[in-house]
Amino acid sequence: LLAWHFTDLELMNAVGGAAFGTAVVFIFPSIMFYCAVQNIGSEVTFRLKLESILVLVLMCAGIAMGVIGILVMTVGLGE
């Protein structure tokens, strides 16, 4: 059903690569580190708390870069 609507496989490959690449590089490691710090419990130092917040900020920046990459490919500014 989707094959009838999407005829440009290069675009689909680029969007999938940008989305999954962003997830592998920015989102998954950030979430794993944040959850690991949260699971430590009451022994978390101020530095680890600050670092986990900075990791979430980096994750948001990575998501923004991934969205920009997808928009560039879909609008055609990458030509």
All heavy atoms as TSV, in Angstrom:
chain	resi	resn	atom	element	x	y	z
A	1	LEU	N	N	0.819	-1.199	0.000
A	1	LEU	CA	C	0.000	0.000	0.000
A	1	LEU	C	C	0.861	1.260	0.000
A	1	LEU	O	O	0.587	2.192	-0.727
A	1	LEU	CB	C	-0.925	-0.024	1.223
A	1	LEU	CG	C	-1.943	1.116	1.320
A	1	LEU	CD1	C	-2.903	1.098	0.155
A	1	LEU	CD2	C	-2.665	1.049	2.621
A	2	LEU	N	N	1.922	1.265	0.818
A	2	LEU	CA	C	2.801	2.430	0.849
A	2	LEU	C	C	3.616	2.568	-0.429
A	2	LEU	O	O	4.013	3.674	-0.793
A	2	LEU	CB	C	3.732	2.362	2.059
A	2	LEU	CG	C	3.074	2.558	3.419
A	2	LEU	CD1	C	4.105	2.348	4.523
A	2	LEU	CD2	C	2.464	3.936	3.533
A	3	ALA	N	N	3.880	1.461	-1.114
A	3	ALA	CA	C	4.675	1.507	-2.344
A	3	ALA	C	C	3.969	2.284	-3.441
A	3	ALA	O	O	4.616	2.825	-4.332
A	3	ALA	CB	C	4.982	0.092	-2.808
A	4	TRP	N	N	2.653	2.385	-3.405
A	4	TRP	CA	C	1.926	3.159	-4.404
A	4	TRP	C	C	2.168	4.658	-4.230
A	4	TRP	O	O	2.150	5.403	-5.189
A	4	TRP	CB	C	0.437	2.892	-4.316
A	4	TRP	CG	C	0.036	1.524	-4.766
A	4	TRP	CD1	C	0.732	0.687	-5.579
A	4	TRP	CD2	C	-1.158	0.854	-4.429
A	4	TRP	NE1	N	0.061	-0.469	-5.759
A	4	TRP	CE2	C	-1.122	-0.398	-5.064
A	4	TRP	CE3	C	-2.265	1.159	-3.649
A	4	TRP	CZ2	C	-2.137	-1.316	-4.958
A	4	TRP	CZ3	C	-3.273	0.240	-3.552
A	4	TRP	CH2	C	-3.210	-0.987	-4.198
A	5	HIS	N	N	2.397	5.072	-2.995
A	5	HIS	CA	C	2.529	6.500	-2.718
A	5	HIS	C	C	3.975	6.973	-2.753
A	5	HIS	O	O	4.233	8.130	-3.074
A	5	HIS	CB	C	1.910	6.830	-1.361
A	5	HIS	CG	C	0.452	6.528	-1.288
A	5	HIS	ND1	N	-0.490	7.271	-1.951
A	5	HIS	CD2	C	-0.225	5.549	-0.646
A	5	HIS	CE1	C	-1.690	6.781	-1.720
A	5	HIS	NE2	N	-1.556	5.718	-0.915
A	6	PHE	N	N	4.913	6.119	-2.401
A	6	PHE	CA	C	6.324	6.507	-2.333
A	6	PHE	C	C	7.078	5.845	-3.476
A	6	PHE	O	O	7.327	4.643	-3.456
A	6	PHE	CB	C	6.941	6.093	-0.991
A	6	PHE	CG	C	6.310	6.760	0.184
A	6	PHE	CD1	C	5.537	6.032	1.075
A	6	PHE	CD2	C	6.478	8.119	0.399
A	6	PHE	CE1	C	4.949	6.651	2.167
A	6	PHE	CE2	C	5.895	8.741	1.480
A	6	PHE	CZ	C	5.129	8.008	2.372
A	7	THR	N	N	7.439	6.640	-4.466
A	7	THR	CA	C	8.157	6.098	-5.619
A	7	THR	C	C	9.646	6.426	-5.579
A	7	THR	O	O	10.422	5.828	-6.295
A	7	THR	CB	C	7.560	6.658	-6.920
A	7	THR	OG1	O	7.632	8.090	-6.880
A	7	THR	CG2	C	6.108	6.226	-7.076
A	8	ASP	N	N	10.063	7.377	-4.741
A	8	ASP	CA	C	11.465	7.775	-4.668
A	8	ASP	C	C	12.141	7.033	-3.520
A	8	ASP	O	O	12.037	7.418	-2.359
A	8	ASP	CB	C	11.559	9.288	-4.465
A	8	ASP	CG	C	12.978	9.800	-4.570
A	8	ASP	OD1	O	13.853	9.021	-4.976
A	8	ASP	OD2	O	13.192	10.984	-4.247
A	9	LEU	N	N	12.841	5.961	-3.862
A	9	LEU	CA	C	13.480	5.150	-2.828
A	9	LEU	C	C	14.676	5.858	-2.210
A	9	LEU	O	O	15.019	5.601	-1.062
A	9	LEU	CB	C	13.902	3.798	-3.398
A	9	LEU	CG	C	12.746	2.889	-3.821
A	9	LEU	CD1	C	13.293	1.586	-4.384
A	9	LEU	CD2	C	11.833	2.614	-2.651
A	10	GLU	N	N	15.318	6.756	-2.964
A	10	GLU	CA	C	16.442	7.514	-2.410
A	10	GLU	C	C	15.981	8.375	-1.238
A	10	GLU	O	O	16.653	8.462	-0.208
A	10	GLU	CB	C	17.062	8.386	-3.484
A	10	GLU	CG	C	18.222	9.216	-2.994
A	10	GLU	CD	C	18.756	10.157	-4.060
A	10	GLU	OE1	O	18.196	10.220	-5.157
A	10	GLU	OE2	O	19.754	10.830	-3.766
A	11	LEU	N	N	14.826	8.995	-1.380
A	11	LEU	CA	C	14.268	9.822	-0.311
A	11	LEU	C	C	13.923	8.969	0.905
A	11	LEU	O	O	14.236	9.343	2.042
A	11	LEU	CB	C	13.035	10.574	-0.800
A	11	LEU	CG	C	12.308	11.411	0.239
A	11	LEU	CD1	C	13.194	12.566	0.686
A	11	LEU	CD2	C	11.002	11.927	-0.314
A	12	MET	N	N	13.331	7.820	0.681
A	12	MET	CA	C	12.967	6.941	1.796
A	12	MET	C	C	14.222	6.448	2.520
A	12	MET	O	O	14.250	6.386	3.747
A	12	MET	CB	C	12.156	5.746	1.296
A	12	MET	CG	C	10.796	6.120	0.753
A	12	MET	SD	S	9.787	6.974	1.947
A	12	MET	CE	C	9.604	5.752	3.194
A	13	ASN	N	N	15.267	6.136	1.768
A	13	ASN	CA	C	16.516	5.684	2.370
A	13	ASN	C	C	17.159	6.805	3.183
A	13	ASN	O	O	17.680	6.571	4.277
A	13	ASN	CB	C	17.460	5.192	1.276
A	13	ASN	CG	C	18.643	4.458	1.831
A	13	ASN	OD1	O	18.604	3.981	2.948
A	13	ASN	ND2	N	19.696	4.365	1.045
A	14	ALA	N	N	17.129	8.021	2.666
A	14	ALA	CA	C	17.728	9.153	3.370
A	14	ALA	C	C	16.967	9.481	4.651
A	14	ALA	O	O	17.571	9.746	5.701
A	14	ALA	CB	C	17.762	10.372	2.463
A	15	VAL	N	N	15.662	9.455	4.593
A	15	VAL	CA	C	14.850	9.750	5.780
A	15	VAL	C	C	15.035	8.658	6.833
A	15	VAL	O	O	15.201	8.947	8.019
A	15	VAL	CB	C	13.357	9.909	5.397
A	15	VAL	CG1	C	12.478	9.953	6.629
A	15	VAL	CG2	C	13.158	11.171	4.569
A	16	GLY	N	N	15.030	7.418	6.408
A	16	GLY	CA	C	15.246	6.321	7.352
A	16	GLY	C	C	16.636	6.367	7.970
A	16	GLY	O	O	16.801	6.158	9.172
A	17	GLY	N	N	17.633	6.684	7.161
A	17	GLY	CA	C	18.998	6.784	7.674
A	17	GLY	C	C	19.154	7.929	8.659
A	17	GLY	O	O	19.826	7.790	9.681
A	18	ALA	N	N	18.543	9.067	8.348
A	18	ALA	CA	C	18.635	10.218	9.255
A	18	ALA	C	C	17.919	9.922	10.573
A	18	ALA	O	O	18.435	10.237	11.653
A	18	ALA	CB	C	18.035	11.453	8.596
A	19	ALA	N	N	16.763	9.309	10.499
A	19	ALA	CA	C	15.993	9.031	11.711
A	19	ALA	C	C	16.690	7.984	12.589
A	19	ALA	O	O	16.864	8.185	13.796
A	19	ALA	CB	C	14.591	8.562	11.339
A	20	PHE	N	N	17.105	6.878	11.993
A	20	PHE	CA	C	17.739	5.823	12.778
A	20	PHE	C	C	19.147	6.211	13.211
A	20	PHE	O	O	19.590	5.822	14.285
A	20	PHE	CB	C	17.738	4.505	12.012
A	20	PHE	CG	C	16.364	3.916	11.859
A	20	PHE	CD1	C	15.823	3.675	10.613
A	20	PHE	CD2	C	15.595	3.622	12.977
A	20	PHE	CE1	C	14.556	3.149	10.475
A	20	PHE	CE2	C	14.325	3.096	12.855
A	20	PHE	CZ	C	13.804	2.855	11.599
A	21	GLY	N	N	19.850	6.965	12.373
A	21	GLY	CA	C	21.174	7.438	12.766
A	21	GLY	C	C	21.109	8.363	13.965
A	21	GLY	O	O	21.931	8.264	14.888
A	22	THR	N	N	20.136	9.245	13.972
A	22	THR	CA	C	19.954	10.132	15.116
A	22	THR	C	C	19.603	9.338	16.364
A	22	THR	O	O	20.106	9.621	17.455
A	22	THR	CB	C	18.851	11.158	14.815
A	22	THR	OG1	O	19.242	11.939	13.684
A	22	THR	CG2	C	18.604	12.077	15.988
A	23	ALA	N	N	18.775	8.332	16.202
A	23	ALA	CA	C	18.389	7.518	17.355
A	23	ALA	C	C	19.583	6.766	17.926
A	23	ALA	O	O	19.783	6.728	19.148
A	23	ALA	CB	C	17.289	6.534	16.959
A	24	VAL	N	N	20.421	6.196	17.061
A	24	VAL	CA	C	21.552	5.395	17.530
A	24	VAL	C	C	22.640	6.269	18.157
A	24	VAL	O	O	23.240	5.905	19.160
A	24	VAL	CB	C	22.130	4.557	16.361
A	24	VAL	CG1	C	23.480	3.976	16.699
A	24	VAL	CG2	C	21.163	3.458	15.983
A	25	VAL	N	N	22.873	7.438	17.578
A	25	VAL	CA	C	23.985	8.264	18.035
A	25	VAL	C	C	23.608	9.150	19.217
A	25	VAL	O	O	24.398	9.332	20.143
A	25	VAL	CB	C	24.522	9.122	16.866
A	25	VAL	CG1	C	25.530	10.127	17.341
A	25	VAL	CG2	C	25.116	8.230	15.801
A	26	PHE	N	N	22.406	9.708	19.214
A	26	PHE	CA	C	22.044	10.694	20.226
A	26	PHE	C	C	21.018	10.193	21.248
A	26	PHE	O	O	21.181	10.403	22.446
A	26	PHE	CB	C	21.478	11.961	19.565
A	26	PHE	CG	C	22.500	12.752	18.816
A	26	PHE	CD1	C	22.551	12.734	17.447
A	26	PHE	CD2	C	23.424	13.516	19.503
A	26	PHE	CE1	C	23.500	13.466	16.756
A	26	PHE	CE2	C	24.375	14.251	18.834
A	26	PHE	CZ	C	24.409	14.223	17.449
A	27	ILE	N	N	19.970	9.563	20.799
A	27	ILE	CA	C	18.835	9.282	21.682
A	27	ILE	C	C	19.104	8.089	22.598
A	27	ILE	O	O	18.988	8.207	23.823
A	27	ILE	CB	C	17.556	9.073	20.852
A	27	ILE	CG1	C	17.226	10.366	20.098
A	27	ILE	CG2	C	16.396	8.672	21.744
A	27	ILE	CD1	C	16.091	10.234	19.113
A	28	PHE	N	N	19.459	6.933	22.043
A	28	PHE	CA	C	19.617	5.732	22.857
A	28	PHE	C	C	20.710	5.857	23.924
A	28	PHE	O	O	20.466	5.525	25.087
A	28	PHE	CB	C	19.844	4.501	21.981
A	28	PHE	CG	C	18.669	4.143	21.105
A	28	PHE	CD1	C	18.872	3.556	19.875
A	28	PHE	CD2	C	17.374	4.402	21.507
A	28	PHE	CE1	C	17.794	3.229	19.065
A	28	PHE	CE2	C	16.295	4.079	20.704
A	28	PHE	CZ	C	16.507	3.492	19.482
A	29	PRO	N	N	21.917	6.340	23.571
A	29	PRO	CA	C	22.926	6.469	24.629
A	29	PRO	C	C	22.534	7.471	25.716
A	29	PRO	O	O	22.813	7.257	26.891
A	29	PRO	CB	C	24.182	6.951	23.886
A	29	PRO	CG	C	23.963	6.571	22.482
A	29	PRO	CD	C	22.498	6.625	22.263
A	30	SER	N	N	21.866	8.555	25.328
A	30	SER	CA	C	21.439	9.546	26.315
A	30	SER	C	C	20.424	8.969	27.283
A	30	SER	O	O	20.513	9.184	28.502
A	30	SER	CB	C	20.843	10.760	25.612
A	30	SER	OG	O	21.781	11.348	24.755
A	31	ILE	N	N	19.476	8.230	26.757
A	31	ILE	CA	C	18.455	7.630	27.612
A	31	ILE	C	C	19.077	6.573	28.530
A	31	ILE	O	O	18.731	6.488	29.714
A	31	ILE	CB	C	17.320	7.030	26.764
A	31	ILE	CG1	C	16.523	8.169	26.099
A	31	ILE	CG2	C	16.396	6.162	27.593
A	31	ILE	CD1	C	15.479	7.704	25.123
A	32	MET	N	N	20.015	5.790	27.989
A	32	MET	CA	C	20.666	4.769	28.821
A	32	MET	C	C	21.452	5.409	29.965
A	32	MET	O	O	21.384	4.946	31.105
A	32	MET	CB	C	21.591	3.897	27.971
A	32	MET	CG	C	20.850	2.912	27.098
A	32	MET	SD	S	21.930	1.727	26.282
A	32	MET	CE	C	22.728	2.752	25.072
A	33	PHE	N	N	22.199	6.477	29.681
A	33	PHE	CA	C	22.966	7.133	30.733
A	33	PHE	C	C	22.038	7.760	31.766
A	33	PHE	O	O	22.262	7.641	32.969
A	33	PHE	CB	C	23.889	8.200	30.139
A	33	PHE	CG	C	24.707	8.910	31.172
A	33	PHE	CD1	C	25.817	8.302	31.720
A	33	PHE	CD2	C	24.351	10.172	31.604
A	33	PHE	CE1	C	26.573	8.945	32.686
A	33	PHE	CE2	C	25.092	10.822	32.564
A	33	PHE	CZ	C	26.205	10.211	33.108
A	34	TYR	N	N	20.983	8.437	31.303
A	34	TYR	CA	C	20.041	9.071	32.222
A	34	TYR	C	C	19.387	8.035	33.137
A	34	TYR	O	O	19.284	8.237	34.348
A	34	TYR	CB	C	18.993	9.847	31.438
A	34	TYR	CG	C	18.014	10.585	32.312
A	34	TYR	CD1	C	18.374	11.778	32.916
A	34	TYR	CD2	C	16.739	10.090	32.537
A	34	TYR	CE1	C	17.492	12.464	33.729
A	34	TYR	CE2	C	15.847	10.757	33.349
A	34	TYR	CZ	C	16.224	11.943	33.941
A	34	TYR	OH	O	15.346	12.617	34.754
A	35	CYS	N	N	18.968	6.918	32.568
A	35	CYS	CA	C	18.337	5.868	33.376
A	35	CYS	C	C	19.339	5.229	34.340
A	35	CYS	O	O	18.979	4.888	35.472
A	35	CYS	CB	C	17.727	4.806	32.479
A	35	CYS	SG	S	16.254	5.379	31.606
A	36	ALA	N	N	20.580	5.081	33.905
A	36	ALA	CA	C	21.602	4.509	34.791
A	36	ALA	C	C	21.840	5.425	35.990
A	36	ALA	O	O	21.970	4.957	37.123
A	36	ALA	CB	C	22.903	4.295	34.029
A	37	VAL	N	N	21.870	6.733	35.761
A	37	VAL	CA	C	22.061	7.679	36.867
A	37	VAL	C	C	20.845	7.658	37.791
A	37	VAL	O	O	20.985	7.710	39.018
A	37	VAL	CB	C	22.338	9.102	36.321
A	37	VAL	CG1	C	22.284	10.135	37.434
A	37	VAL	CG2	C	23.683	9.148	35.630
A	38	GLN	N	N	19.659	7.559	37.222
A	38	GLN	CA	C	18.452	7.526	38.044
A	38	GLN	C	C	18.376	6.262	38.885
A	38	GLN	O	O	17.841	6.275	39.993
A	38	GLN	CB	C	17.206	7.643	37.160
A	38	GLN	CG	C	17.103	8.953	36.416
A	38	GLN	CD	C	17.068	10.148	37.335
A	38	GLN	OE1	O	16.379	10.145	38.347
A	38	GLN	NE2	N	17.830	11.172	36.994
A	39	ASN	N	N	18.915	5.149	38.376
A	39	ASN	CA	C	18.861	3.878	39.108
A	39	ASN	C	C	19.883	3.782	40.225
A	39	ASN	O	O	19.817	2.864	41.034
A	39	ASN	CB	C	19.042	2.701	38.139
A	39	ASN	CG	C	17.813	2.488	37.292
A	39	ASN	OD1	O	16.713	2.873	37.659
A	39	ASN	ND2	N	18.007	1.879	36.143
A	40	ILE	N	N	20.847	4.707	40.266
A	40	ILE	CA	C	21.841	4.684	41.343
A	40	ILE	C	C	21.166	4.940	42.687
A	40	ILE	O	O	21.523	4.357	43.699
A	40	ILE	CB	C	22.962	5.709	41.071
A	40	ILE	CG1	C	23.801	5.247	39.892
A	40	ILE	CG2	C	23.836	5.900	42.297
A	40	ILE	CD1	C	24.854	6.240	39.459
A	41	GLY	N	N	20.193	5.816	42.684
A	41	GLY	CA	C	19.460	6.074	43.918
A	41	GLY	C	C	19.962	7.302	44.643
A	41	GLY	O	O	20.303	8.311	44.047
A	42	SER	N	N	20.051	7.193	45.964
A	42	SER	CA	C	20.374	8.355	46.787
A	42	SER	C	C	21.862	8.691	46.778
A	42	SER	O	O	22.267	9.726	47.294
A	42	SER	CB	C	19.917	8.117	48.222
A	42	SER	OG	O	20.615	7.002	48.759
A	43	GLU	N	N	22.685	7.828	46.212
A	43	GLU	CA	C	24.125	8.063	46.198
A	43	GLU	C	C	24.590	8.904	45.012
A	43	GLU	O	O	25.782	9.025	44.758
A	43	GLU	CB	C	24.856	6.717	46.182
A	43	GLU	CG	C	24.546	5.867	47.395
A	43	GLU	CD	C	24.537	4.394	47.038
A	43	GLU	OE1	O	24.884	4.044	45.916
A	43	GLU	OE2	O	24.163	3.600	47.907
A	44	VAL	N	N	23.656	9.485	44.274
A	44	VAL	CA	C	23.999	10.275	43.095
A	44	VAL	C	C	24.617	11.595	43.537
A	44	VAL	O	O	24.070	12.305	44.375
A	44	VAL	CB	C	22.744	10.538	42.229
A	44	VAL	CG1	C	23.082	11.420	41.058
A	44	VAL	CG2	C	22.146	9.250	41.766
A	45	THR	N	N	25.757	11.907	42.960
A	45	THR	CA	C	26.419	13.164	43.289
A	45	THR	C	C	25.829	14.289	42.459
A	45	THR	O	O	25.126	14.061	41.461
A	45	THR	CB	C	27.927	13.062	43.004
A	45	THR	OG1	O	28.127	12.837	41.605
A	45	THR	CG2	C	28.561	11.948	43.814
A	46	PHE	N	N	26.132	15.510	42.858
A	46	PHE	CA	C	25.660	16.682	42.110
A	46	PHE	C	C	26.223	16.672	40.696
A	46	PHE	O	O	25.530	17.037	39.752
A	46	PHE	CB	C	26.061	17.968	42.842
A	46	PHE	CG	C	25.730	19.204	42.073
A	46	PHE	CD1	C	24.420	19.641	41.983
A	46	PHE	CD2	C	26.718	19.913	41.419
A	46	PHE	CE1	C	24.107	20.782	41.267
A	46	PHE	CE2	C	26.418	21.047	40.693
A	46	PHE	CZ	C	25.104	21.482	40.627
A	47	ARG	N	N	27.462	16.233	40.559
A	47	ARG	CA	C	28.088	16.204	39.239
A	47	ARG	C	C	27.361	15.242	38.299
A	47	ARG	O	O	27.167	15.543	37.116
A	47	ARG	CB	C	29.548	15.808	39.388
A	47	ARG	CG	C	30.288	15.817	38.089
A	47	ARG	CD	C	31.739	15.538	38.276
A	47	ARG	NE	N	32.375	15.464	36.972
A	47	ARG	CZ	C	33.655	15.382	36.803
A	47	ARG	NH1	N	34.458	15.378	37.844
A	47	ARG	NH2	N	34.164	15.297	35.604
A	48	LEU	N	N	26.967	14.082	38.796
A	48	LEU	CA	C	26.234	13.129	37.958
A	48	LEU	C	C	24.853	13.665	37.587
A	48	LEU	O	O	24.382	13.453	36.474
A	48	LEU	CB	C	26.102	11.786	38.665
A	48	LEU	CG	C	27.250	10.813	38.483
A	48	LEU	CD1	C	27.026	9.553	39.295
A	48	LEU	CD2	C	27.461	10.482	37.032
A	49	LYS	N	N	24.205	14.349	38.523
A	49	LYS	CA	C	22.904	14.949	38.214
A	49	LYS	C	C	23.045	15.996	37.119
A	49	LYS	O	O	22.258	16.053	36.178
A	49	LYS	CB	C	22.291	15.579	39.463
A	49	LYS	CG	C	21.774	14.595	40.464
A	49	LYS	CD	C	21.168	15.316	41.653
A	49	LYS	CE	C	20.753	14.345	42.736
A	49	LYS	NZ	N	20.189	15.016	43.900
A	50	LEU	N	N	24.077	16.838	37.249
A	50	LEU	CA	C	24.323	17.867	36.244
A	50	LEU	C	C	24.671	17.241	34.900
A	50	LEU	O	O	24.195	17.682	33.850
A	50	LEU	CB	C	25.450	18.793	36.715
A	50	LEU	CG	C	25.825	19.925	35.786
A	50	LEU	CD1	C	24.650	20.889	35.633
A	50	LEU	CD2	C	27.035	20.655	36.318
A	51	GLU	N	N	25.464	16.202	34.937
A	51	GLU	CA	C	25.850	15.521	33.706
A	51	GLU	C	C	24.648	14.875	33.024
A	51	GLU	O	O	24.529	14.901	31.795
A	51	GLU	CB	C	26.902	14.470	34.027
A	51	GLU	CG	C	27.739	14.063	32.857
A	51	GLU	CD	C	28.914	13.198	33.276
A	51	GLU	OE1	O	29.310	13.238	34.450
A	51	GLU	OE2	O	29.417	12.490	32.400
A	52	SER	N	N	23.735	14.322	33.802
A	52	SER	CA	C	22.549	13.704	33.197
A	52	SER	C	C	21.636	14.754	32.579
A	52	SER	O	O	21.013	14.500	31.548
A	52	SER	CB	C	21.797	12.861	34.224
A	52	SER	OG	O	21.255	13.670	35.242
A	53	ILE	N	N	21.587	15.938	33.159
A	53	ILE	CA	C	20.798	17.020	32.556
A	53	ILE	C	C	21.455	17.487	31.262
A	53	ILE	O	O	20.770	17.716	30.250
A	53	ILE	CB	C	20.633	18.180	33.556
A	53	ILE	CG1	C	19.736	17.740	34.703
A	53	ILE	CG2	C	20.057	19.411	32.875
A	53	ILE	CD1	C	19.691	18.716	35.855
A	54	LEU	N	N	22.773	17.597	31.260
A	54	LEU	CA	C	23.473	18.001	30.051
A	54	LEU	C	C	23.338	16.960	28.943
A	54	LEU	O	O	23.267	17.301	27.759
A	54	LEU	CB	C	24.945	18.268	30.363
A	54	LEU	CG	C	25.219	19.495	31.215
A	54	LEU	CD1	C	26.695	19.592	31.562
A	54	LEU	CD2	C	24.743	20.756	30.536
A	55	VAL	N	N	23.276	15.697	29.326
A	55	VAL	CA	C	23.063	14.641	28.336
A	55	VAL	C	C	21.693	14.786	27.689
A	55	VAL	O	O	21.550	14.615	26.479
A	55	VAL	CB	C	23.241	13.254	29.005
A	55	VAL	CG1	C	22.646	12.150	28.170
A	55	VAL	CG2	C	24.693	12.989	29.267
A	56	LEU	N	N	20.688	15.148	28.466
A	56	LEU	CA	C	19.352	15.361	27.897
A	56	LEU	C	C	19.340	16.564	26.955
A	56	LEU	O	O	18.663	16.547	25.924
A	56	LEU	CB	C	18.327	15.534	29.008
A	56	LEU	CG	C	18.055	14.285	29.850
A	56	LEU	CD1	C	17.024	14.591	30.933
A	56	LEU	CD2	C	17.595	13.131	28.983
A	57	VAL	N	N	20.104	17.604	27.290
A	57	VAL	CA	C	20.208	18.767	26.398
A	57	VAL	C	C	20.878	18.354	25.093
A	57	VAL	O	O	20.432	18.749	24.005
A	57	VAL	CB	C	20.982	19.904	27.098
A	57	VAL	CG1	C	21.327	21.007	26.131
A	57	VAL	CG2	C	20.184	20.444	28.268
A	58	LEU	N	N	21.940	17.555	25.187
A	58	LEU	CA	C	22.595	17.058	23.976
A	58	LEU	C	C	21.654	16.185	23.146
A	58	LEU	O	O	21.683	16.232	21.917
A	58	LEU	CB	C	23.830	16.251	24.346
A	58	LEU	CG	C	25.125	17.016	24.438
A	58	LEU	CD1	C	26.234	16.119	24.944
A	58	LEU	CD2	C	25.496	17.612	23.125
A	59	MET	N	N	20.830	15.403	23.818
A	59	MET	CA	C	19.866	14.580	23.106
A	59	MET	C	C	18.891	15.451	22.330
A	59	MET	O	O	18.593	15.185	21.158
A	59	MET	CB	C	19.106	13.672	24.077
A	59	MET	CG	C	18.103	12.769	23.398
A	59	MET	SD	S	17.166	11.743	24.543
A	59	MET	CE	C	16.083	12.940	25.284
A	60	CYS	N	N	18.416	16.523	22.945
A	60	CYS	CA	C	17.492	17.434	22.251
A	60	CYS	C	C	18.169	18.104	21.069
A	60	CYS	O	O	17.551	18.278	20.012
A	60	CYS	CB	C	16.954	18.469	23.230
A	60	CYS	SG	S	15.877	17.780	24.481
A	61	ALA	N	N	19.440	18.472	21.221
A	61	ALA	CA	C	20.181	19.063	20.109
A	61	ALA	C	C	20.335	18.051	18.973
A	61	ALA	O	O	20.212	18.396	17.797
A	61	ALA	CB	C	21.538	19.547	20.586
A	62	GLY	N	N	20.586	16.800	19.314
A	62	GLY	CA	C	20.689	15.755	18.301
A	62	GLY	C	C	19.379	15.514	17.577
A	62	GLY	O	O	19.354	15.310	16.359
A	63	ILE	N	N	18.284	15.555	18.319
A	63	ILE	CA	C	16.971	15.407	17.684
A	63	ILE	C	C	16.717	16.563	16.728
A	63	ILE	O	O	16.214	16.371	15.616
A	63	ILE	CB	C	15.870	15.299	18.755
A	63	ILE	CG1	C	15.991	13.975	19.498
A	63	ILE	CG2	C	14.487	15.437	18.135
A	63	ILE	CD1	C	15.097	13.862	20.714
A	64	ALA	N	N	17.080	17.779	17.145
A	64	ALA	CA	C	16.892	18.944	16.280
A	64	ALA	C	C	17.724	18.801	15.000
A	64	ALA	O	O	17.241	19.106	13.903
A	64	ALA	CB	C	17.274	20.222	17.032
A	65	MET	N	N	18.966	18.330	15.134
A	65	MET	CA	C	19.797	18.126	13.944
A	65	MET	C	C	19.211	17.048	13.034
A	65	MET	O	O	19.258	17.165	11.809
A	65	MET	CB	C	21.219	17.769	14.351
A	65	MET	CG	C	21.994	18.938	14.882
A	65	MET	SD	S	23.726	18.571	15.147
A	65	MET	CE	C	23.646	17.740	16.731
A	66	GLY	N	N	18.665	16.000	13.619
A	66	GLY	CA	C	18.032	14.959	12.818
A	66	GLY	C	C	16.810	15.457	12.079
A	66	GLY	O	O	16.603	15.145	10.905
A	67	VAL	N	N	16.010	16.273	12.750
A	67	VAL	CA	C	14.817	16.848	12.099
A	67	VAL	C	C	15.240	17.771	10.967
A	67	VAL	O	O	14.641	17.751	9.879
A	67	VAL	CB	C	13.939	17.579	13.143
A	67	VAL	CG1	C	12.887	18.417	12.464
A	67	VAL	CG2	C	13.308	16.579	14.085
A	68	ILE	N	N	16.272	18.576	11.196
A	68	ILE	CA	C	16.764	19.467	10.139
A	68	ILE	C	C	17.279	18.653	8.957
A	68	ILE	O	O	17.005	18.991	7.794
A	68	ILE	CB	C	17.857	20.405	10.691
A	68	ILE	CG1	C	17.231	21.416	11.634
A	68	ILE	CG2	C	18.599	21.109	9.563
A	68	ILE	CD1	C	18.225	22.244	12.411
A	69	GLY	N	N	17.986	17.563	9.240
A	69	GLY	CA	C	18.462	16.708	8.155
A	69	GLY	C	C	17.325	16.092	7.353
A	69	GLY	O	O	17.388	16.025	6.122
A	70	ILE	N	N	16.279	15.661	8.021
A	70	ILE	CA	C	15.120	15.090	7.325
A	70	ILE	C	C	14.426	16.174	6.505
A	70	ILE	O	O	14.042	15.938	5.348
A	70	ILE	CB	C	14.162	14.441	8.329
A	70	ILE	CG1	C	14.783	13.177	8.895
A	70	ILE	CG2	C	12.820	14.117	7.680
A	70	ILE	CD1	C	14.009	12.547	10.038
A	71	LEU	N	N	14.284	17.371	7.074
A	71	LEU	CA	C	13.644	18.460	6.322
A	71	LEU	C	C	14.460	18.855	5.094
A	71	LEU	O	O	13.889	19.138	4.039
A	71	LEU	CB	C	13.429	19.662	7.231
A	71	LEU	CG	C	12.361	19.509	8.305
A	71	LEU	CD1	C	12.304	20.746	9.192
A	71	LEU	CD2	C	11.008	19.241	7.675
A	72	VAL	N	N	15.765	18.889	5.230
A	72	VAL	CA	C	16.607	19.239	4.086
A	72	VAL	C	C	16.437	18.216	2.960
A	72	VAL	O	O	16.349	18.580	1.781
A	72	VAL	CB	C	18.085	19.352	4.517
A	72	VAL	CG1	C	19.020	19.359	3.334
A	72	VAL	CG2	C	18.294	20.610	5.333
A	73	MET	N	N	16.364	16.944	3.321
A	73	MET	CA	C	16.204	15.910	2.286
A	73	MET	C	C	14.810	15.928	1.674
A	73	MET	O	O	14.664	15.722	0.474
A	73	MET	CB	C	16.501	14.532	2.867
A	73	MET	CG	C	17.961	14.239	3.023
A	73	MET	SD	S	18.931	14.483	1.529
A	73	MET	CE	C	18.197	13.327	0.403
A	74	THR	N	N	13.788	16.167	2.464
A	74	THR	CA	C	12.432	16.113	1.920
A	74	THR	C	C	12.101	17.354	1.104
A	74	THR	O	O	11.392	17.276	0.118
A	74	THR	CB	C	11.378	15.925	3.019
A	74	THR	OG1	O	11.530	16.973	3.996
A	74	THR	CG2	C	11.539	14.587	3.691
A	75	VAL	N	N	12.620	18.512	1.494
A	75	VAL	CA	C	12.325	19.743	0.760
A	75	VAL	C	C	13.194	19.815	-0.500
A	75	VAL	O	O	12.824	20.433	-1.480
A	75	VAL	CB	C	12.540	20.980	1.666
A	75	VAL	CG1	C	12.402	22.266	0.899
A	75	VAL	CG2	C	11.552	20.945	2.813
A	76	GLY	N	N	14.343	19.187	-0.473
A	76	GLY	CA	C	15.214	19.178	-1.630
A	76	GLY	C	C	16.296	20.215	-1.581
A	76	GLY	O	O	16.874	20.565	-2.601
A	77	LEU	N	N	16.599	20.728	-0.403
A	77	LEU	CA	C	17.658	21.720	-0.272
A	77	LEU	C	C	19.041	21.092	-0.326
A	77	LEU	O	O	20.036	21.790	-0.445
A	77	LEU	CB	C	17.504	22.502	1.027
A	77	LEU	CG	C	16.225	23.312	1.168
A	77	LEU	CD1	C	16.154	23.944	2.554
A	77	LEU	CD2	C	16.141	24.381	0.106
A	78	GLY	N	N	19.103	19.789	-0.284
A	78	GLY	CA	C	20.375	19.092	-0.305
A	78	GLY	C	C	20.956	18.904	-1.691
A	78	GLY	O	O	21.982	18.303	-1.871
A	79	GLU	N	N	20.296	19.405	-2.706
A	79	GLU	CA	C	20.781	19.229	-4.087
A	79	GLU	C	C	21.862	20.204	-4.429
A	79	GLU	O	O	21.926	21.300	-4.097
A	79	GLU	CB	C	19.616	19.381	-5.055
A	79	GLU	CG	C	18.581	18.306	-4.842
A	79	GLU	CD	C	17.366	18.494	-5.734
A	79	GLU	OE1	O	17.360	19.419	-6.560
A	79	GLU	OE2	O	16.447	17.710	-5.600
